[in-house]
Every structure is written in structure tokens, then in C-alpha cells.
Amino acid sequence: TTLFRSILRHSGALWTLMMNYHVTGRKELAAAIDSAADFLIRSIKDKDGDTSYVVEQKSNEIKLGGNGIAIISLSTYREMMNSSRFDEIIRRLANGILTMRCEDRSFHHILDSETFERKEKYRTVYYDGEATFALSKAYGITKDERYLTAACESVDYFIENGYQKYRDHWIGYA
């Protein structure tokens, strides 16, 4: 477990591994993908039966981007492996993202992993795009209109607030 200092980075590496699998078709990557997905799942904490978060163990933080990239990775797993294994987790993580939305349609970036209290409003612009892309991916799986609505409202917020200056690829994906 000390190999990965950041579960967010681990999730991104999982996504990259799956993209490699998709492009190369190397079947031997499937076991590594399953192992990496299982490692990611072990870092998820349930707030209640309906809401979950990815916890960064070292800092005891819940990062908006952590939930975002986890959903992106797990939904890609669904597509690549033709498996609904993580659909319920994707739904609960998407609900976690919804709890981090603010009234003005922006996001709150960091929660305390013990209390689920809001800790830090802003960490990096990339979390916003990851979360928005993740909500659109979660909508594609669940057809829950709340995710699509939130993603659309976030994109409107990005446009209204000049986010194009950040040249964030995650927002482009969203």
C-alpha cells in the first residue's frame, strides 16, 4: 500500500492501463486491471448506504477529483471488460460528487474523511473537470437525470466563469 501515495494517481494509472488494454488488446493486462480496480475499491468509504467517497489515506481527505477519476476509471472498466461489477459503486460515488456541489454550481474540493465536513473550497481546477466528466459518465450508466443536470450546470458555470483559460482536458471530455 505504500507504493501509491495518492489514490487519485492510482485511479489515473488504472485508467491509463485500461486505455493501453483497449489499444493493444494485450489480454495479459486484464489481471493487472482487476487487481488495480480492487485496490481502488478498498479506498472507498461509505458515508451512508447511498453516498461514498474515495479517501486519500495519507492526508485523511476526500478529494473531489478522487471521486471523479474513480468514476471515470470504473466506468471505463465497465466498457472495456463488459462488466456491470462496479455500477452501484459508480452511483454512490456520483452521489458523493453531488454533495460537493455548491449553490452557485461550483464545487467544494476537499472534505475531511472522518467527519465528511467541508475542509477546503479549492485545490486545483482539474477537480472540477474530472467531477463533471465523471457525472456525465455516471449518467450514461445509471440514466439518473440528477447527474446529467449537474454536469450541464457545471459546464454552464465553466463558460460563465471563463474556464477556457485553463485549457483543462477534463472539461473538454465533459
Summary of the structure (lengths in Angstrom):
residues: 174
radius of gyration: 15.3
end to end distance: 31.2
largest distance: 46.2
contacts: 577
relative contact order: 0.13
helix: 60%
strand: 11%
